[in-house]
Amino acid sequence: MINQKHTRIVKSNHEFQKIIGNKRFVKNNLFVVYFNKKEDKFLRYGISVGKKLGNAVLRNKAKRQVRMIMKTNLSKISNLNLDLIIMVRKDFIDHPYQKSCESLIKILQGIR
């Protein structure tokens, strides 16, 4: 049995570049989300946090929070057949978790 958690993750640099290369994105003050529509009904995502955000501790915290947002709200967005790259912006650190959660879900629901 394949672990469903790992099949939803985009990890390879080649896949990241392919999705970003399509140049289809939506953004707000906390996130930039690149997306690529695909045929099968299965949402996949990757998370990117740049060094401008801060040291490794802060970058890993941001990635953990985005993963948790995706995990807890998967039922709201799982019907999207997309590959996503979620890029976290510098303002993310200054906002509380709940505001970040609402912001990401709103931007993902706007993709449709």
MOLIN-V263876 format. One line per field, one symbol per residue. ss: DSSP state (a for helix, b for strand, c for the rest). psi: psi as a letter, one per 40 degrees, with the letter a starting at -180 (. if undefined). A space follows every 10 residues. Layout:
# MOLIN-V263876
ss = ???
psi = ???
This chain:
# MOLIN-V263876
ss = cccaaaacbc ccaaaaaaaa acccbbbccc bbbbbbbccc cccbbbbbbc aaaccaaaaa aaaaaaaaaa aacaaaaccc cbbbbbbbca aaaaccaaaa aaaaaaaaac cc
psi = hhhdddeehh didddddddd ddfhiiiaed ihhiihiidi ghhiiihhhi eddaiddddd dddddddddd ddedddeeeh gihihhhhid eddeiidddd ddddddddde d.
